[in-house]
Amino acid sequence: MMFPDRIEELLNAILDGEASEQDIAELQTLISKDASVAPMLADRIAEHRLLGLIHQPFDNELCVRTVMESIAEAEASTAESILNRAFDTSSVDDRTVSKNEAVVDTRFRTLIGWVATSAVAILVIAGVWGLVTDRGRGRIDPMPIADRVAAKTIAPIATLLLEENCVWPDDRDFGEGDRLQPGSIELKSGAAVLRFEGGAELVMVGPAQIDLKSAARIVVHYGDVVVRADDGAEGFAVVTPTSEVIDLGTEFAVKVKRDGKTEVHVLDGEVSYRKIDAPEELVKILHAGEGISIDEKGQPVSVPMSSPRFRDYVRRINPRSRADLLTAYEGFNYSPGVLALDQSAVGIGWAGPWRKRLPSERTLPSEDSSPGHFEIVHGQMNVTWPVPGGRMGMLKVPAGNVYYVRPLEHSINLDRDGVTYFSLMVRETSRPEGRKRASERLRLTFRELDDYYTQYLSFGHGTGYQPYVRTGADLLFASPMVLPPEQTTLWIGKVVSRADGEDEIFFRVYGESDALGYAEPATWHVASRGIRLSSHFDCVLLSSEGMTERLIDELRIGPTWRSVAPITETVE
């Protein structure tokens, strides 16, 4: 869908929460002048924001009506599960704007009252994705309305990307993928790699103890660390008992002995340093290739630069694939041809073969054209990652409304602290254009067999071929990026569950030209907020809808990035 450049620019600003009042007014004027823009704009908003429309800061009647129609058409498959829900706006004060209340302007009350009498209205409103506009700042807060209760979780400031031979204290057992909150970390031995929310990366070599203060500041009590702060992560600060070191766009090492004596080695770029509590005018600059030793009194002495680089430490760790950690794997490794579903028992971590949905598991649309067999083909995916999938057996899913379920041997428990990843390879054989795209969807959903409709977690794309994550209570988080057409893509999702606090869900889709590193990406296409799930997911549901045949392969579920990602076992 192509818009005039200015409309595209304004729409992106609104969807990203960066539009000013002037931008909003300009877009509304442009819509009024060209009614043909409204349907296209509606499709974009429906896919990207879904039902957050109700809280969008513009109210062109034609656009609102078209969005409602688009949502009703595109999301009809979820109607059955929410028909008994209600949406109550009576307690919402039109005149109040706060962080904890959703504001529904009076100009929407007539619209809500009109559609609330139909099943479509319940579908549209009960599935609100919860965009809350703070008009004082012109920003959009994506926390779902259903979860506006203050979360107990302190916002994480870093992620543990990689660990090798790490020995932690008995009361702290970190693992790859863990999200780290402010606090103290002690490493008795081994090496760990952290990435901070601000973009800086750090290697920590035990024995060491550091305090995570913020996304741009740590305290090193003792031990060795190497910091790499590329463009955009400048200003990362390392505080020791004797000094404060601040990067100026660089890579540097800090070594702290137990008596507080500190060495600083600049591997690239520059750092500033000063004695603890020294005034700004006493700050000094250290350049690449230089090193200093700072004694317990804060006095610096030049020393030869002798620290390994960040990449050298990672090479020593020698990150490699950990497919041995997989908890479930389906490679569809069968001979080409027709395979009865009860014969689809290959793989690990499953409690039975694939099957069609049961009548009690069906939602709208009621049409289910799932055949009672698999069609297995070979060599029909172009795969650029080091994985056998795409060359041997793979599942060819026919056009239509096709749904397959497979039970897991070990459930994914979201009522405890833990991290779970999955990956899946997908190839769209063709991409319909125009209105023909309205029914094209593909999803991988985790559900609970004994409580099929209460909570679920779904990763996929809808009519706009944009990645999204949908959770129980019909909350949806979507990406503005569009999947590359008619090529093999690799889906990778991450679920961070917490026994007490906010869960986090991440989703990224890789195209054939995208490389995979030894660690998860710094940027995901989709990241959730305000999610609280407690289910024990014990099955996966593969859903394919539309006129397009699709190829599916290499479904992996595991506890770490390296267990599910087909990484090349070389670093940088």
Disulfide bonds with the S-S distance in Angstrom:
none
